[in-house]
Amino acid sequence: MKLAGLKSIENAHDESVWAAAWIPATETRPALLMTGSLDETVKLWKPDELTLERTNTGHCLGVVSVAAHPSGAIAASASLDSFVRVFDVDSNTSIANLEAPPSEVWQMQFDPKGTTLAVAGGGSASVQLWNTDTWKLIATLSIPRPEGPKPSDKNSSKKFVLSVAWSPDGRRVACGSMDGTISVFDVARAKFLHHLEGHFMPVRSLVYSPADPRVLFSASDDAHVHMYDAEGKTMVAALSGHASWVLSVDASPDGAAVATGSSDRTVRLWDLSMRAAVQTMSNHGDQVWGVTFRPPGGPGPRVGRLASVSDDKSISLYDYS
């Protein structure tokens, strides 16, 4: 398996690019790459030339997360302004504006069926689940407070929720916190199940394996990527090699590899059969906030693609084979 650089766009945004996600292809158009930036905009790009399709405005602070509905028809952007803007991909019409208290909107992801949007709730120490038909809040998955005579404010700030991921069967939601813990929830019962231990610094990114709903990957400021059996509560492997914080992790659609982006300015490709990094890409001149594999499907050749975005304002696109 390998990555080959296809195209890089310098100054893709006016400021740091903090978020990226692929919008799945529809019957009428190919998949699009969506990026979100500190410059308060969301941009949609056409592969493989990375031609700018559209710029969306509407946030009044930096965009921290973007997410696409599995249908490819709608997408969402979350900002430091504490709003999640849900919009129609092809027309940019606003569908909903979801409001949260300050610092309670971080990463978000649609479930595999597209019925629910999960939003990492930052300082609320919870994940909010929104119904995608009504755009009403349907559940709040709260991390249990530590046992003790008197819960202090210090404890709750450590449970600040940064990242969120759905299992491919839609039955579980996992979230990563500032203190390094990962919490796993049973979605149908809106019930906390257990913590996954092993990180001691913020967990900024999580992704389940598309090939196995039990396997969860986590990226942490401790410079490690962990692979867990999220049901058995065990760490299967720790992948080390980055020189600094790991800010983003994504799993390849075939489940054979993960890619990571780090504040060491590199993108790494990890072969899961070897549990080792097989390639390091050094396209970026600053920390890499997002890596994202294109989902399979849609018109055109079935080729693998990975995109990365960085504080250096650029986007890079790679062939994955």
VODREN-260401 format. One record per residue (C-alpha): residue number from 1; x, z, y. Coordinates in Angstrom, 3 decimals, padded with zeros to 6 digits. Layout:
% residues N
[NUM,[X,Z,Y]]
...
This chain:
% residues 321
[1,[000.000,000.000,000.000]]
[2,[001.219,-000.734,003.469]]
[3,[000.363,-001.064,007.148]]
[4,[001.370,-004.088,009.202]]
[5,[000.963,-004.108,012.974]]
[6,[-001.508,-006.763,014.154]]
[7,[-002.096,-006.139,017.837]]
[8,[-001.560,-003.504,020.495]]
[9,[-003.321,-003.282,023.845]]
[10,[-001.420,-001.416,026.552]]
[11,[-003.513,000.242,029.278]]
[12,[-006.673,-000.219,027.214]]
[13,[-008.095,002.620,029.335]]
[14,[-007.058,004.026,032.717]]
[15,[-006.242,007.418,031.183]]
[16,[-005.451,008.975,027.775]]
[17,[-007.505,007.630,024.866]]
[18,[-008.822,010.627,022.956]]
[19,[-011.268,009.181,020.432]]
[20,[-011.882,006.139,018.254]]
[21,[-014.437,005.092,015.628]]
[22,[-015.534,001.853,014.002]]
[23,[-019.092,000.676,014.526]]
[24,[-020.146,-000.930,011.212]]
[25,[-020.929,-004.646,011.131]]
[26,[-024.556,-005.794,011.319]]
[27,[-026.079,-009.077,010.142]]
[28,[-025.498,-010.580,013.572]]
[29,[-022.019,-009.315,014.535]]
[30,[-018.777,-008.042,013.026]]
[31,[-017.616,-004.425,013.141]]
[32,[-016.510,-003.218,016.579]]
[33,[-013.897,-000.643,017.503]]
[34,[-015.200,002.027,019.884]]
[35,[-012.804,004.106,021.997]]
[36,[-013.380,007.069,024.304]]
[37,[-011.079,008.189,027.092]]
[38,[-010.274,010.811,029.663]]
[39,[-011.220,008.054,032.165]]
[40,[-014.896,008.913,031.346]]
[41,[-015.642,005.537,029.716]]
[42,[-016.407,004.286,026.216]]
[43,[-015.166,000.794,025.381]]
[44,[-016.169,-001.546,022.563]]
[45,[-013.528,-003.955,021.213]]
[46,[-013.749,-007.007,018.974]]
[47,[-011.175,-007.194,016.183]]
[48,[-008.672,-008.693,015.472]]
[49,[-007.737,-009.748,018.996]]
[50,[-008.988,-006.465,020.476]]
[51,[-010.929,-008.351,023.123]]
[52,[-013.030,-006.052,025.298]]
[53,[-016.705,-006.526,024.498]]
[54,[-018.118,-003.930,026.888]]
[55,[-017.379,-000.816,028.935]]
[56,[-019.945,001.985,028.897]]
[57,[-020.117,004.497,031.718]]
[58,[-022.438,007.471,032.025]]
[59,[-020.216,010.507,031.490]]
[60,[-018.805,012.445,034.428]]
[61,[-015.848,013.964,032.526]]
[62,[-013.491,012.801,029.759]]
[63,[-014.884,011.540,026.429]]
[64,[-013.708,013.762,023.555]]
[65,[-015.482,012.123,020.619]]
[66,[-017.268,008.936,019.590]]
[67,[-019.380,008.360,016.468]]
[68,[-021.230,005.397,015.000]]
[69,[-024.483,005.376,013.027]]
[70,[-024.054,003.835,009.538]]
[71,[-026.518,001.052,010.470]]
[72,[-024.162,-000.129,013.206]]
[73,[-027.109,-000.239,015.617]]
[74,[-026.567,003.003,017.536]]
[75,[-023.596,005.117,018.534]]
[76,[-022.868,008.353,020.371]]
[77,[-020.225,009.628,022.766]]
[78,[-019.492,013.282,023.572]]
[79,[-017.819,014.424,026.757]]
[80,[-016.333,017.469,028.439]]
[81,[-019.444,017.276,030.666]]
[82,[-021.281,018.866,027.659]]
[83,[-023.528,015.854,027.097]]
[84,[-023.804,013.667,024.029]]
[85,[-024.967,010.206,025.059]]
[86,[-026.726,008.229,022.305]]
[87,[-026.972,004.507,022.985]]
[88,[-027.991,001.156,021.504]]
[89,[-024.760,-000.645,020.585]]
[90,[-025.828,-004.176,021.481]]
[91,[-027.713,-003.488,024.717]]
[92,[-026.058,-000.222,025.859]]
[93,[-029.542,001.192,026.527]]
[94,[-029.549,004.999,026.521]]
[95,[-031.579,006.369,023.613]]
[96,[-031.020,010.092,024.179]]
[97,[-028.912,012.538,026.159]]
[98,[-028.270,015.729,024.219]]
[99,[-027.212,018.665,026.361]]
[100,[-025.180,021.667,025.273]]
[101,[-023.711,024.685,027.081]]
[102,[-020.182,024.173,028.479]]
[103,[-017.415,023.727,025.865]]
[104,[-019.938,023.454,023.034]]
[105,[-019.579,019.735,022.301]]
[106,[-016.515,018.513,020.410]]
[107,[-016.249,016.169,017.444]]
[108,[-019.342,014.680,015.883]]
[109,[-020.336,012.544,012.915]]
[110,[-023.512,010.905,011.593]]
[111,[-024.423,011.709,008.001]]
[112,[-024.072,008.875,005.437]]
[113,[-027.810,008.065,005.507]]
[114,[-027.973,008.191,009.293]]
[115,[-030.761,010.775,009.527]]
[116,[-028.681,013.521,011.170]]
[117,[-025.914,013.838,013.757]]
[118,[-023.593,016.821,013.281]]
[119,[-021.839,018.110,016.413]]
[120,[-018.929,020.570,016.347]]
[121,[-020.101,023.363,018.612]]
[122,[-016.851,024.627,020.145]]
[123,[-017.301,028.107,021.584]]
[124,[-020.660,028.607,019.850]]
[125,[-018.742,028.946,016.522]]
[126,[-021.293,026.666,014.873]]
[127,[-022.259,023.085,014.049]]
[128,[-025.477,021.674,015.498]]
[129,[-027.546,019.216,013.468]]
[130,[-029.708,016.741,015.415]]
[131,[-032.493,014.625,013.899]]
[132,[-031.792,010.959,014.691]]
[133,[-035.492,009.980,014.853]]
[134,[-036.693,012.618,017.303]]
[135,[-033.291,013.699,018.746]]
[136,[-034.425,017.297,018.344]]
[137,[-032.084,020.053,017.182]]
[138,[-033.051,020.798,013.564]]
[139,[-030.454,023.371,012.502]]
[140,[-027.503,025.413,013.710]]
[141,[-024.905,026.140,011.034]]
[142,[-023.151,029.305,012.206]]
[143,[-019.825,030.580,010.916]]
[144,[-020.342,034.190,009.815]]
[145,[-018.599,036.744,012.005]]
[146,[-015.776,038.693,010.373]]
[147,[-016.783,042.060,008.934]]
[148,[-015.587,045.000,010.934]]
[149,[-016.651,048.027,012.938]]
[150,[-016.868,046.080,016.192]]
[151,[-016.666,042.307,016.511]]
[152,[-014.474,041.537,019.512]]
[153,[-014.701,038.524,021.781]]
[154,[-011.235,037.614,020.551]]
[155,[-012.561,036.962,017.053]]
[156,[-015.314,034.641,018.187]]
[157,[-012.919,032.560,020.284]]
[158,[-010.761,032.012,017.197]]
[159,[-013.760,030.454,015.448]]
[160,[-014.000,027.801,018.210]]
[161,[-015.196,024.741,016.238]]
[162,[-013.211,021.570,016.930]]
[163,[-013.912,019.233,014.023]]
[164,[-016.701,018.291,011.645]]
[165,[-017.140,016.087,008.549]]
[166,[-019.948,015.111,006.151]]
[167,[-019.384,014.769,002.423]]
[168,[-020.144,011.212,001.203]]
[169,[-023.250,012.464,-000.661]]
[170,[-024.577,014.111,002.523]]
[171,[-024.924,017.501,000.833]]
[172,[-022.108,019.319,002.629]]
[173,[-020.826,019.709,006.166]]
[174,[-017.339,021.079,006.778]]
[175,[-016.012,022.241,010.139]]
[176,[-012.521,023.157,011.329]]
[177,[-011.767,025.963,013.771]]
[178,[-009.141,027.016,016.282]]
[179,[-007.845,029.778,013.977]]
[180,[-007.155,027.345,011.123]]
[181,[-010.132,028.201,008.929]]
[182,[-012.387,025.511,007.489]]
[183,[-016.022,026.442,006.815]]
[184,[-018.209,024.625,004.284]]
[185,[-022.026,024.566,004.523]]
[186,[-024.875,023.567,002.211]]
[187,[-026.890,021.278,004.499]]
[188,[-030.245,021.351,002.668]]
[189,[-030.349,025.160,002.825]]
[190,[-028.488,025.367,006.177]]
[191,[-026.342,027.982,004.454]]
[192,[-022.687,028.955,004.828]]
[193,[-020.929,028.627,001.461]]
[194,[-017.263,029.561,001.901]]
[195,[-014.046,029.209,003.874]]
[196,[-011.075,027.078,002.855]]
[197,[-007.814,028.874,003.619]]
[198,[-004.290,027.640,004.210]]
[199,[-003.972,026.584,007.844]]
[200,[-003.086,029.115,010.537]]
[201,[-003.343,026.838,013.570]]
[202,[-006.188,024.680,014.944]]
[203,[-007.791,022.186,012.549]]
[204,[-008.531,019.219,014.797]]
[205,[-009.695,016.670,012.244]]
[206,[-011.425,016.616,008.854]]
[207,[-012.503,013.844,006.504]]
[208,[-013.970,013.805,002.990]]
[209,[-012.656,011.319,000.453]]
[210,[-015.067,008.374,000.135]]
[211,[-014.153,008.301,-003.559]]
[212,[-014.860,011.963,-004.399]]
[213,[-017.375,014.189,-002.577]]
[214,[-015.393,017.298,-003.557]]
[215,[-012.141,016.256,-001.885]]
[216,[-011.604,017.157,001.776]]
[217,[-008.586,016.361,003.967]]
[218,[-007.660,018.433,007.020]]
[219,[-005.209,017.873,009.898]]
[220,[-003.769,020.856,011.724]]
[221,[-001.458,021.852,014.568]]
[222,[000.749,023.454,011.878]]
[223,[002.042,019.865,011.217]]
[224,[000.461,019.757,007.740]]
[225,[-002.317,017.763,006.147]]
[226,[-004.126,019.655,003.393]]
[227,[-006.104,018.216,000.513]]
[228,[-008.769,020.612,-000.801]]
[229,[-011.232,020.791,-003.637]]
[230,[-013.917,021.855,-001.179]]
[231,[-016.320,023.007,-003.916]]
[232,[-013.722,024.901,-005.965]]
[233,[-012.265,026.432,-002.772]]
[234,[-008.720,025.465,-003.785]]
[235,[-005.957,023.627,-001.991]]
[236,[-004.858,020.686,-004.137]]
[237,[-001.912,019.521,-002.032]]
[238,[-000.134,020.031,001.288]]
[239,[001.286,016.857,002.807]]
[240,[004.202,017.484,005.155]]
[241,[006.314,015.081,007.158]]
[242,[005.007,015.065,010.701]]
[243,[007.308,016.775,013.195]]
[244,[004.483,018.259,015.267]]
[245,[000.693,018.789,015.467]]
[246,[-001.429,016.516,013.283]]
[247,[-004.324,015.536,015.537]]
[248,[-006.288,013.113,013.360]]
[249,[-006.796,012.175,009.720]]
[250,[-008.902,009.451,008.098]]
[251,[-009.315,008.310,004.495]]
[252,[-009.066,004.667,003.470]]
[253,[-012.340,003.163,002.163]]
[254,[-010.803,002.776,-001.327]]
[255,[-009.933,006.500,-001.353]]
[256,[-006.304,005.734,-002.283]]
[257,[-004.694,006.672,001.023]]
[258,[-005.058,008.726,004.173]]
[259,[-003.703,007.901,007.617]]
[260,[-002.728,010.509,010.193]]
[261,[-001.949,010.558,013.904]]
[262,[000.290,013.206,015.436]]
[263,[001.700,014.558,018.666]]
[264,[005.088,013.417,017.279]]
[265,[003.835,009.963,018.486]]
[266,[003.635,008.460,014.987]]
[267,[000.962,007.188,012.633]]
[268,[001.661,007.884,008.968]]
[269,[000.197,006.359,005.818]]
[270,[000.069,008.672,002.786]]
[271,[-000.246,007.462,-000.811]]
[272,[-002.476,010.034,-002.521]]
[273,[-001.224,009.213,-006.018]]
[274,[002.281,010.161,-004.853]]
[275,[001.051,012.741,-002.329]]
[276,[003.716,011.477,000.039]]
[277,[004.050,009.478,003.240]]
[278,[004.903,005.867,002.383]]
[279,[005.070,004.534,005.941]]
[280,[005.567,005.701,009.515]]
[281,[004.434,003.543,012.458]]
[282,[005.958,004.235,015.869]]
[283,[003.893,001.928,018.111]]
[284,[002.825,004.674,020.503]]
[285,[004.826,006.311,023.266]]
[286,[002.812,009.536,023.344]]
[287,[000.685,011.678,021.050]]
[288,[-001.763,009.875,018.757]]
[289,[-005.239,011.409,019.109]]
[290,[-007.163,009.196,016.730]]
[291,[-006.755,007.102,013.575]]
[292,[-009.704,005.323,011.983]]
[293,[-010.117,002.914,009.052]]
[294,[-012.664,000.139,009.379]]
[295,[-015.578,000.666,006.964]]
[296,[-016.081,-001.984,004.271]]
[297,[-018.855,-004.578,004.521]]
[298,[-020.044,-007.086,007.057]]
[299,[-019.337,-010.795,007.473]]
[300,[-015.854,-012.258,007.239]]
[301,[-012.954,-011.578,004.892]]
[302,[-012.777,-008.175,003.201]]
[303,[-009.536,-007.028,004.730]]
[304,[-008.442,-003.496,005.489]]
[305,[-007.957,-002.425,009.090]]
[306,[-006.700,000.773,010.715]]
[307,[-006.791,001.533,014.447]]
[308,[-004.940,004.234,016.390]]
[309,[-005.339,005.532,019.967]]
[310,[-003.017,007.590,022.107]]
[311,[-002.295,009.537,025.261]]
[312,[-000.205,006.500,026.271]]
[313,[-003.562,004.722,027.041]]
[314,[-002.985,002.125,024.313]]
[315,[-004.799,001.015,021.154]]
[316,[-002.998,-000.320,018.072]]
[317,[-004.566,-002.285,015.224]]
[318,[-002.974,-002.569,011.774]]
[319,[-003.636,-004.499,008.597]]
[320,[-004.014,-002.141,005.631]]
[321,[-003.356,-003.627,002.174]]
